[in-house]
Amino acid sequence: MKVEIWSDVVCPWCYVGKRNFEAALAQFEHADQVTVEWRSFELDPTTPARVELTMDQVLARKYGMSPEQAVAANRQMTDLAATVGLDYHLDQVQIGNTFDAHRMIHLANHEGVGDAMKERLLAAYFTEGRAISDPATLAELAADVGLDRTRAVEVLAGDEYGDEVRADEARAVELDCTGVPFFVIDERFAIPGAQPPDVMLRLLERVWDTSDEAAAAGPT
């Protein structure tokens, strides 16, 4: 079974969705036969390398909230993340473009550590307040998961894996994926949002069962 997950590394719901999916997978009887592939999705491709605004200010501007409402919304998100074991520090995030971070995930995919790279980027952004649009920071984070730092610097200095990022985003459009996280299982079933683990588990089981039924029926 293949599970493809479209998400952005600056999406707070995507990190929660990752934890929910992991919780579902831990209960799935056939988890050892599941391959997970992380797909690229930029919430805002026009974001500059560095945005000198706080998360509260961004939220207030985007949704027309008062400063007090934005603070409350971010506090609510932080509390929700804590229920799945995540330690968000939204007051410390350094907002910036995520294109290069997605290129690092594709490099990591090529080296077999895509999930570790995704996790490292999410933790760096939401918990540690790292600037994940900064090439030096990205190279350091890549080295943290076992990638060759020199190779990471080389990729970041050029345009490698850019086509792969754009291909993921083009496919997201084809799938009518307008928000993330967005899960696609065996290219047949899709589920949007950070669904609870029990919902994800039921879908995994349903896809597995229908696959078994199709195999038993044989060719038509």
N, C-alpha and C positions, 0 to 999 in steps of 0.2 A: 504494500500500500504506500502511495506517495501523497504526502501532505505539503502543499505549497502555501506559504503564508506571505501575503503582501503587507508590509508595514513600514513605518518610518521610525528612525531612532530618536526622534524628538516628540513622538506621540505618547502621552502618558497612558492612554488606554491600550496601546500596543504592548507595553511592558506588562500590564495587568493581564491582557489577553494571552501573552506568552506563558505566564505563570498558571493561568487557568487551563491552558492546553496541556502543559506539562503535568498538571494534577490529573487531568483526564487520561493522559497517556500512561501514567503510573498505574492506573486501574484497568487499563485495556489488556486483555489476555494475550493479544498478539503484538504487543508493543515492539518486540524484537524484530518484527517484520515491517516496521514503519520507517520510511525515509522522509526526513523533513528538509525542505528546501526553502530558504528565505528569499523572497522576491522584493525588489526595490519599489518604493512608492514615496515620492516627495510631497509632503503636505503643501509646500509652497516652493516650487522650483525657482521663483524670482527672489527668494530671500538672499540678501547679501551675505558675504562671508561672516560678518559680525554685526549684530543688531544691538545697539546700546540702549536697550529697554529691558525692564524687568518683566517677568512672566505676568505679574499683576497688570502692568501697563499694557502689555500685548493683548491680554484677555479683555480688558476694559475697552480698548480701541476696536477690537474685532467684533465684539458682541454688543457694544454700546452700554456697557455696565458702568456703574459708579465704582470708584476706587474701593469702597467698602464691599460691594458685591463681588468684585474680582478677587479680593483677598479671601472672602468667604468661600468662593468657588474653588480656589486653589487649596484652601484648607480641607474642603470636602474631598477633593481628589487625593490629597495626601493621606487622609484618614482611610479612604477606600483602598489605596495601594497598600497600606499597612495591614489590611485584613488578609492579604495574600503574601505577606512577609517582605514587602518592599519598603525601603526607607527613602522616601522622596524628600528632597530639599529644593522645592520649586522656587524659593526665594534666591537661590544661588545659581540657577541654570544660566549658561552663557549661550544665548540664542544665535544661531547662524545657519548657513546653508549646509545641507546634508548630502550633496551629490558625491563628494569625495568619500564620505563615510560609507555610502553604498558601494562605491568602487572597492573599498577595503573588504567589504563583506564578500564581494564576488571573488576577490583574490583569495580570501580565506576559504570560500567554497571550493576553489580549485585545489587548495592544499588540504582539504578535508576537515577544516576547523571552522566552518561557517557559523555553526550555532554558538561556539565559544566567542567568536568575534562579535556576533550580534549581542550577546549577553554583556560583553565587556563594554561595548559602546553605550548600551542602555544604562548600565550602572555608572559609567563615567559621566553621562549627561545628567541623569536624574538624582543620583546620590552624591557624586563627588564634585559636581559643578565644573566639570572639565569642558574646554572649548573643543568640541568634536569637529569643528570646521578648520581647525588649525593643523597644517600638515605635520608639524613636529609632534603634536599631541597624538595624531592618528598613527604615526609611525611607532610611537611608544606603546600605544594600546595594541597595535598589531604584534609587537614583540612580546607583549604580556601573554598572548595566547599561543606563542610559539612560532610566529611567522618571522622570517628573516627581516631585520630592520632595514638593511640595505636595499633589499628587494621592495619593501614597502615604500621607501623613499623614492626609489626609481619609478614605481607605479604612480605615485602622487605627483611626481614632476612631469609626467606625460599625460596621455589620455587613455591608457589601457583600462579596459573593463567599462569604459563609458558607454560603448555600444550595448553591452549587456544590461546596464542600468536602464537605458532608453528602451530596450526590447521588453524588459519587465513592465515598464510603465505603459508601453503601447498595448501589451497584452491585457493589462488591467483595464484599459479603456474598452477593449473588445469584450471583456467579461462584465462590463458595466459596474466595475468596482469604483465607487465614488468616495469611499471612506475606508479607513483601516482601524483595526486589523481585519483582514479578509482571508478566509481559509478556503482552499480548493482541494478536495480529496479525490484522487485518482481521475482528475479532469472531468468528473461527472457530477459532483455535489459541491455546492458552495455555501458557506455560512459567514455572514458579516458580523462584525462586532466582537467585543470581549465577552463572549458567552460564558455562563457558569460551567464548571467542570462537568456536571452531570449532563448538561445539554451536549457538550462536545463528546462526551463518552458515548451517549446514545447514537450520535451521528457516526462515530467511528464504528460502532457495532453494526449499525444499519448498513453501512457501505461494505463492511466485511461480509456480512450475511448475503447481501445481494450479489457480491462477487462470487461467493461459493455457489449460489444458486445458478448463476450464469455458467460457471465452470462445469457444474453437474449436468446441465442441460446439453452441453456440447455445442458444436457448430450447427447453425441453422441453414 
